[in-house]
């Protein structure tokens, strides 16, 4: 039986939520923008009218105003976006439990088993489109196809508030003439490589030999050949599916440049609080730490090292991050962004070899302290107790942007 996969994409999501919350914005050129003062003065999302006037996501605020002098710029409300993302997903789940998110505003839905109750794929997509509009005041573009790749392409073909069906019989006519960059996972670097070999459309990818694509891009080249030929058979995962955790990290673009080691240390310690918490949630410990540093020239460097002993401790993770930074970073430029990541994860209850040089009693006291801090934070909030050095201005934004769910890899 041929599968029926839907891909739903909320149109101009951030801007649409803002216009729904404030009806005075409807019918106007609206852009959700970070604050220039906090160094995040770029367009995060824009309304359809702003898009028609030439405003693009990623534009600096002043560039957007040059394109569209009457544009209305509003600050992001990440809590609201997360709320409406969950409400939209709840609508999808009325039709199937196989709902796989792809970022905050996109989802795949496998409705193959729902047809006897709700009708064919186009009928279900139309019901979802109308329900989202009626209940939430938002619009969606829907793609309907027999695999995930073409369903996503379908949702991109007609915007806003539209449905596109792509079938086994018409995909070559509809999909193959499109630019290669329209295919999922064909980014700028891959597009540039393809251009140099005259591969400019999805059809060109489909008709290029697998051996050549493998030599050019490795196993990713083979995957793109499969996608372009409509042979993708990856599953839509159920909503409660959690992929195996391979690393746990937290990063932030600072609201002002970090000028010295002490400022970087404070940011690393703050980031490590979240990492320690999530390690405990997943019952994992880290055997290594990785840091990524981006300077104010937008160059980034990455370093990693093993921990002396596997750990969930935010302090131990932060100290190892600090050692890595101070041993490797030379202050030719100020620091703009910092990421700390716990790597080489293993189950927390896995046995390990104790070092004869380790102070076991001191380590047990540290673990009891971390457990007590975790319990206090779970009851009273993460700012109920924290290190004194984290008081004051950490040069970290506090508008909730860490809650944003970015698209990752499609589950296979």
N, C-alpha and C positions, 0 to 999 in steps of 0.2 A: 504494500500500500504506500503510495507516494505521501511523503510528509507535507504538512502545511505549517510553515514558519512565518510568523509576523515579526516585523521590526518596527517599533514605535519610537519616534523622535519628537520630543516636545519642541515646538517652534519658538525660537528666540527666548529660551526658557527664563533666564534671569529677568530680562526686560518684560516678558509677558506676565510674570508674577508681580512685578512692580506696577504694571498697568492695571492688573486685576485688583491689587490692594488699594490703588489710588486711581479711581476712574477718571480723574481730571487729566491723567496722562494719556488716555486713550486717543488714538488718531493723531498722535504727535510723534515727532522724532525724539526717541528716548535712548539713552545709553547708560548702562550700569558701569560705573568707572571707579577705580581705586583713587584714593586721595593723592593729589600731587604733593601735598605736604609730607605724606608718609612714604613717598617714593614709589607708590603703586599707582601712579597717574596714567593708567592705560585703560582702554575700552575692554571690558570683560564680556559684554554682550550688548546687542543693539536691537531696536525694533525694526520691523520690516521697512518702515518709512525712512529711518536713519540709514538702513542698508541701501535703499534706492538712491539716497543722496551721496553715496560713496563712503560712508563710515564703515570701517572694518575692525573686526576683533583684533586686539593687539596694538591698535593705533595709540599714540600718545594723545592725551586729552586735547592739547592745543591743535593737533593735526585734525582731530575729529571736528573741532569747532570751526576750523578753516573750511572743511568740506561742507559743513552744515551749521551756519551761524545760529540758527534757531534751536539747535539741539538742547534738550534738557538732560543734564547729567545728574544721576542719583547714586548714592553710595550703596554698596552691596549689603543685603540682609541674608547672610548664609543660613541662619536658622529657618527662615521662611522657605528658602529654596529646598532645604532638606525635608521640611514638612510636606511641601507639595509634591516632591519626588516620591515620598512614601505613600501619599494619598493616591497618586496616579498608579503606582504599582499595585495598590490594593484593588483598583478597578480591573487591572489585567488579571489579577488572581481570581476574579469571579469566573473566568473562562478556562483557566488552566493553572495547575500548580507548577508548571515548568516555565518560570519567568526568570530570565537571566539578565541582570543589569549590566550595562556597559557605560559606566559613568552615572552621573546624577539624572540625566535627562533622556537616556536611551535604554531600551529593553528589547530583548528577543522573547517571543512567546511561542511555544510549540502547542498548537491547537489541533494537532492531528486526531487526538482522541475526543475532541469536543464537538466534532461536526454533526454527530447524530442529535445532539441536544441544541446546538446553537446555529447550525447551518454551515455553509462553506467558508473558506478563509476570507473572501471578500466581504461576506455578510458580517462575520465576526469583527473584521477590521472596521467596518462602517459603524457597527454598534459601539465599539470602543471609542471611535472618533467622536461620535455624538454624545456619548456619556461623559467623556472628559470635558467637553465643551459645556455641557449642561450643568454638571456638578461642580466643576472647578474653575470654569471660566477660562480655560487654557485650550490651545489647539495643538493637534498632533499631526504629523505626516506619517503615513503607514506604508510599509512595503510588505507584499504578500508573495511568498515564493516557496520553493521546495527545499531550500537550504538557507543557512544563516547569512552567507556572503551576499547572495542575490536579494534577500529580504532587506538587508541594510542598503544595498544599492538602490532598491526600489523606493525606500523612504527618502533618499536623497534626490531622486529624479524630479519629484513634484513637491514644491513647497510654496506657501504654507497650507496646512489644513487640507491634505489631499491623500489619496490612496493610489498606489501603483502595483499592479500584479505582474510578476515575471514568471513564466512557465518554462518547462522543458522545450516546448515548441517554439517559443518566441525569444529566448534569451540571446541567441546569436544576433538576431536583428536589433534587439534593444540594448544589449550590453557591449558587444564587441566593438562598436564604433566609438565608445566613450574613451576619454584619455586614460592612459595607464595609471595616472595618479589618482583616479577615482576608485581604484580597487583597494580594499582594506589592506593596510600594512605596506602599501607602496608610498613611501615618504619621499622627502626631497632628495636624499642621497641616492635612493634606488631609482627614482625618476631620472636623475642625472646620468646614472649608469646606463639605463635603458635608452635614453636619448642618444648616447654615444654609439649605440649599436643599431639605431634606427627602429627601436621598439617603442612605439609612441601610443598605441591603443591597447585596450584590454584584449582585442582580437589578436594583436601582434604577439602578446604574451602567450595566448592560447595556442598559437601556431608556431611558436619557437620550440625547438627540440628540448626535451627535458635534460639531456646531457649538458647542453650549452648553459641552460639556466642554473644547473647545479654547479658548474664550473664558475659561473659568474657570481652567484649569491649563496652557494651551499644549499643546505636543506630548505632554507627560506625560498630559494628559487623554485624548488619542486613544489612547495606549498602554493606559491602564486600560480604555477601552471595548473594545479588542481582547482584552485578557486576560479581562474579565468575560464576553465572548461566546464564549469558547473558541476564538478564532482565532489565538492565539499560535503562531507557527511557528519560533521561535528555535531554533538548533541547540544540541545538547550538544557542547561542544568536546572534542577529545581531551586526554588527561591531560598531554601534553607541550606543549600550546598555551600560548603566552605572548602576552598582549595587548600592543599597542604601548605603550611606556613614554612617558607624557606629562609626568610629573614624578617626582622622587625626593625623599622627605622622611623625617624621623624626628622623633617627638615623644615627650614623656614628662610624666607628672604627677609632680612632685617630692615627695620624702618629707618635706620641710619647706618652708615658704615661703622664697622667695628675697627677700633684704632690700635688695640694692643691685646696681648695674651690674656689679660684678666677679663676683658670684655668677651672674648671668645669663650673662655672658660665658663662664664656665667650662662651664656647661651647653651653651651654643651650640657651643662648640669641641668638646666631647665628642660631641654629636649629629652634627656635621659630619664627624667621622671616618668614620662609617658611610655618610654620603651620598657622600663622595669615593670610598669603596670600591665602592659600588654603581654609581656613574657609570662607573668603570673596567670593572666586570664587563659592563656593557651597551655599552661603547665609545661613551659619550655625553659631551658637555660641556654645561655650563649657561651660559645667557646672562643669567640673572636669579636673584634670591633672593627668597623670600617667607617671612615669619615670622608665626606666630600666637601671641599671648600671652593666657593666661587668668589673671585675678587671683583672689584668694581670696574674692571675692564671686561668682565663677563667670561674670563677664562676660568676653567675649573680643574682642580687636582684631586685625586683620590688616593687614599692610603688605607692599609689595613694591617692588623697584627693580631696574634692569638692572645687570649687572656691567660694569666698564670694558672687560674682555676676557673672552671665553668661557673657562671654566675647569673643571677637575676638582679643583682644589686644596682640601682641607678648610680650610686656613687662610684662603684668599681668600673662600670661601663664608662662613666664620664671621665674618670681619671685616666683610663686607657686612651680615650679619645684625646684628652689633653696632651698626653705623652706623644701620641702620634703627630698632633698638630705642631707642638713646640719643637719636635725633632726634625720636622720636614718642611714647615712653612717659613719662608724667608720674606720679611716684610717689605717687598718691593711695591706692593699695592695693598690698599685696605681691603677688608673682607666684607663682602656683600651678603653672602648666603652660606649657611652651615647645615649639613646633614650628618646625623649620627645614626649608625645602623648596627644592630646586633646580628652577627652572622654565625655560621656553623652551629645551628641550633640542634639540640637533642632534648629528649624528654627530661623533665625536671627530676624524675625518680630514677634516672639511669645511674648505675654505679660508676664511680670514678676513683682514680688513684689519688690518695692524699699525699701531698708533698711533705717530706720530713722537715722542710724549712717553713711550713705553714703554721701559723698560730691558730690552732683549731678552736680554742675557746674564744678568741677574739672574733673569729669568723662567725661562730654561732651567735654571739652577741649582736653582731651586725645584722644577721638574718632575722633575729627576733625584733630588732629595732625596725627593720624594713617592713616586717609583717604588721607591727603595731601602726606604723605610719600609713600603710595601705588600708588598714581597717578604719582608721580615722577619716581618711579621704573618701572612702566608699560611703561613709555615713554623712559626712558634713561638707563634701566637695574638695576638689583637689587643691584649693588655696587655703584649706583649714589649717594645714601645717606644711611648712617648707623651710628650706635652709635660709638662714638670715642673710647670706650673701646675695640671695635672689630678690631682696627687697629693693625698691627703687626702679629706675629706668633700665630695663634690659635691652632696649632697642629692638624689641620684638613686637610685631603687630598683635593686637588682641581683639580683632573683629570677627573671629570665628572661622577664618578661611581654612583652617586645618580640617574642618568638617566636610569640606567639598570632596565629593567622590569623583576621581578622575578615571577616564577609561583606561583599562589595563589590557591584558591579553584576552582574547576570546578563548573560552574553555573548549577543549577538543573532545 
